């Protein structure tokens, strides 16, 4: 199946790319390399998961938040490729950050949800290098942030 068919089959609703009011852009496209800035689990203008995992945000809710971060990443990919999903040659790297409680050491379990969704969307093109890091805080109190780098076809 094509990437666009996978998106439909998975029933994904990719949000409209929000305009950036920050000092940075939601993505940077340099030649065939697309780097998407860290995305928070924002739904309808609000952070969907706030606090530390698992004390304030249960593991499963954090995993859902990581998937929401991916949907926000996909909004940037759609914008950068003018909706031509087949321009994506591969997902090169996925970076995930999770606000963790002091005694929680499994940030990768949260970011696995983002990796799994990327593989579902992009198939073999979605295999990637990755980092999953536990942190003390993220912007707006979000529990999760995910960034990505893609290789595109010219």
C-alpha positions in Angstrom: 0.0 0.0 0.0 1.1 3.6 -0.5 1.7 6.0 2.3 -1.5 7.9 1.6 -3.5 4.6 1.6 -1.9 3.6 4.9 -3.0 7.0 6.4 -6.6 6.4 5.2 -6.6 2.7 6.3 -5.3 3.7 9.8 -8.1 6.4 10.0 -5.6 9.1 10.9 -6.7 12.6 11.1 -3.7 14.8 10.4 -4.2 18.3 11.8 -3.7 21.5 9.9 -0.2 22.8 10.4 -0.2 25.5 13.0 1.6 28.8 12.1 4.7 29.3 14.2 4.8 32.3 16.5 8.2 31.2 17.9 11.7 32.0 16.9 11.9 28.8 14.9 9.9 27.1 12.2 7.8 23.9 12.5 10.2 22.3 10.0 13.3 23.0 7.9 13.7 21.6 4.4 17.3 21.7 3.1 17.6 19.9 -0.3 16.1 16.5 0.3 16.5 16.5 4.1 13.4 17.5 6.1 13.8 18.1 9.8 10.6 18.5 11.8 10.9 20.5 15.0 9.9 18.9 18.3 6.1 18.5 18.4 4.0 18.4 21.6 0.8 16.4 22.0 -1.4 19.3 21.1 -5.0 18.7 20.2 -7.4 21.5 19.4 -4.9 24.0 20.6 -4.3 22.4 24.0 -1.6 20.1 25.4 -3.4 16.7 25.9 -1.0 15.2 28.4 0.6 17.3 31.2 3.0 16.1 33.9 5.3 13.3 34.6 5.0 9.6 33.5 3.7 7.6 35.3 2.9 9.6 38.4 0.7 12.2 36.7 0.3 10.7 33.2 -0.3 6.9 33.0 2.0 5.0 30.6 -0.9 4.3 28.2 -1.9 8.0 28.1 1.7 9.0 27.5 1.9 6.5 24.6 -1.3 8.1 23.1 0.4 11.5 23.5 3.4 10.2 21.6 1.1 9.2 18.7 -0.5 12.7 18.8 3.0 14.1 18.5 3.5 12.0 15.4 0.3 13.3 13.9 1.6 16.8 14.4 4.9 15.8 12.7 2.9 14.4 9.8 1.2 17.8 9.4 4.7 19.3 8.7 5.6 16.5 6.3 2.3 17.0 4.4 3.1 20.8 4.2 6.7 20.3 3.2 5.8 17.8 0.4 2.7 19.7 -0.7 0.7 16.5 0.2 2.9 14.2 -2.0 3.5 11.5 0.6 5.4 9.4 -1.9 8.2 12.0 -1.8 9.2 10.5 1.5 12.1 8.2 0.9 12.7 7.3 4.5 12.3 8.3 8.1 16.0 8.8 9.1 15.7 9.6 12.8 13.1 9.9 15.5 13.8 11.7 18.8 11.6 11.4 21.8 11.6 13.1 25.1 9.4 12.1 28.0 9.0 13.8 31.4 9.6 11.0 33.8 9.1 10.6 37.5 12.3 10.0 39.4 11.8 6.3 39.6 10.5 5.6 36.1 13.2 4.4 33.7 11.3 3.4 30.6 11.0 6.4 28.4 11.5 4.1 25.4 8.2 2.4 26.2 6.5 5.7 25.6 8.4 6.6 22.4 7.8 3.0 21.1 4.2 4.2 20.3 5.6 6.9 18.0 8.0 4.4 16.3 5.1 1.9 15.8 2.9 4.6 14.3 5.6 5.7 11.9 6.2 2.1 10.8 2.4 1.7 10.3 2.3 4.9 8.1 5.5 4.5 6.2 6.1 0.8 6.1 9.7 -0.1 5.6 10.4 3.5 4.8 9.6 4.1 8.5 12.5 2.2 9.9 14.7 4.7 11.7 17.4 5.5 14.2 16.1 6.8 17.4 16.7 8.3 20.8 14.3 8.2 23.7 15.2 10.3 26.7 13.7 10.9 30.1 13.7 14.6 31.0 12.7 16.8 33.9 10.5 19.2 32.0 9.2 20.1 28.5 7.5 23.2 27.1 4.0 24.0 28.3 4.3 21.1 30.9 3.8 18.5 28.2 4.6 14.9 29.1 6.0 14.0 25.7 7.8 15.7 22.7 8.8 14.0 19.5 11.0 15.3 16.6 11.9 13.7 13.3 14.2 13.8 10.3 13.2 12.5 6.9 14.9 11.9 3.6 12.8 13.0 0.6 13.0 12.2 -3.1 14.1 15.2 -5.2 
